[in-house]
Amino acid sequence: MSSFRRKPEDSADGCRDFATSDRAKAAATPNDHMRACLERSADAWTARACLLERLKASFDARAAVNREAKTA
């Protein structure tokens, strides 16, 4: 998929932006229930960002091994 078509939630940086936004909203709300919901959402976005980074690192490592195998 081309990067210009990628949704923010499909990148680690985009997920971290959503997490930052949710944490800011949680800090600003006086409602305990809404604060808890936003904090859980921020935690989920952070976990997704970590997952996407691990997937990218794994993909990059496999691609490097494949490139080396082709030149050997």
Stockholm file with secondary structure:
# STOCKHOLM 1.0

chainA/1-72         MSSFRRKPEDSADGCRDFATSDRAKAAATPNDHMRACLERSADAWTARACLLERLKASFDARAAVNREAKTA
#=GR chainA/1-72 SS CCGGGCCGGGSHHHHHHHHHHHHHHHHHCCCHHHHHHHHHHHHHHHHHHHHHHHHHHHHHHHHHHHHHHHHC
#=GC SS_cons        CCGGGCCGGGSHHHHHHHHHHHHHHHHHCCCHHHHHHHHHHHHHHHHHHHHHHHHHHHHHHHHHHHHHHHHC
//
